[in-house]
Amino acid sequence: MRDVSLLLGKYIPKDVWSDFFDEYGEDFEQIKDRFYFWQARGSLIVALWFAEREDKESTKDYLNDFNYTVEKLNPKDSLN
């Protein structure tokens, strides 16, 4: 869940997440809190990694992802 949540959240539209989890026998509604937790955690870790390297643009991008995820929104949706 840890790796999948960050990749799905960053690159895959939210409207197909359920299809992805259906393929693996999971009901997204039952695992969404855990999904969002790992997505938020991953975004924050990546933001800190970029911050240590003084990459302000990428840091800001991943902090925005973190904030949207905490609100249980898909960061990819924020780009529209």
VENLIN-V870094 format. One record per residue. N is the residue number from 1. RES is the residue in one letter. SS is DSSP state (helix for helix, strand for strand, loop for the rest). OMEGA is omega in whole degrees, 0 to 359 (NA if undefined). NEAR is the number of other ideal C-beta (glycine too) atoms within 10 Angstrom. Layout:
n->{N | N}
res->{RES | RES}
ss->{SS | SS}
omega->{OMEGA | OMEGA}
near->{NEAR | NEAR}
This chain:
n->{1 | 2 | 3 | 4 | 5 | 6 | 7 | 8 | 9 | 10 | 11 | 12 | 13 | 14 | 15 | 16 | 17 | 18 | 19 | 20 | 21 | 22 | 23 | 24 | 25 | 26 | 27 | 28 | 29 | 30 | 31 | 32 | 33 | 34 | 35 | 36 | 37 | 38 | 39 | 40 | 41 | 42 | 43 | 44 | 45 | 46 | 47 | 48 | 49 | 50 | 51 | 52 | 53 | 54 | 55 | 56 | 57 | 58 | 59 | 60 | 61 | 62 | 63 | 64 | 65 | 66 | 67 | 68 | 69 | 70 | 71 | 72 | 73 | 74 | 75 | 76 | 77 | 78 | 79 | 80}
res->{M | R | D | V | S | L | L | L | G | K | Y | I | P | K | D | V | W | S | D | F | F | D | E | Y | G | E | D | F | E | Q | I | K | D | R | F | Y | F | W | Q | A | R | G | S | L | I | V | A | L | W | F | A | E | R | E | D | K | E | S | T | K | D | Y | L | N | D | F | N | Y | T | V | E | K | L | N | P | K | D | S | L | N}
ss->{loop | helix | helix | helix | helix | helix | helix | helix | helix | helix | helix | loop | loop | helix | helix | helix | helix | helix | helix | helix | helix | helix | helix | loop | loop | loop | loop | helix | helix | helix | helix | helix | helix | helix | helix | helix | helix | helix | helix | helix | helix | helix | helix | helix | helix | helix | helix | helix | helix | helix | helix | helix | loop | loop | loop | helix | helix | helix | helix | helix | helix | helix | helix | helix | helix | helix | helix | helix | helix | helix | loop | loop | loop | loop | helix | helix | helix | helix | helix | loop}
omega->{184 | 183 | 182 | 184 | 180 | 180 | 178 | 183 | 184 | 191 | 186 | 179 | 184 | 184 | 176 | 179 | 181 | 178 | 179 | 183 | 175 | 179 | 181 | 176 | 180 | 174 | 184 | 181 | 181 | 183 | 188 | 178 | 178 | 178 | 182 | 176 | 182 | 178 | 179 | 180 | 180 | 179 | 179 | 179 | 179 | 178 | 179 | 178 | 178 | 179 | 178 | 180 | 178 | 175 | 187 | 182 | 179 | 177 | 180 | 180 | 182 | 173 | 174 | 176 | 179 | 182 | 178 | 181 | 178 | 177 | 180 | 172 | 177 | 179 | 179 | 179 | 183 | 181 | 183 | NA}
near->{12 | 12 | 9 | 17 | 23 | 22 | 11 | 19 | 25 | 17 | 9 | 15 | 11 | 14 | 9 | 10 | 18 | 14 | 10 | 13 | 19 | 11 | 8 | 7 | 6 | 14 | 10 | 14 | 9 | 10 | 14 | 16 | 10 | 12 | 22 | 18 | 15 | 19 | 28 | 22 | 15 | 22 | 25 | 17 | 12 | 19 | 20 | 14 | 13 | 17 | 15 | 9 | 10 | 7 | 14 | 10 | 7 | 14 | 18 | 13 | 17 | 23 | 17 | 15 | 25 | 21 | 15 | 19 | 25 | 14 | 10 | 12 | 15 | 20 | 22 | 16 | 12 | 13 | 7 | 5}
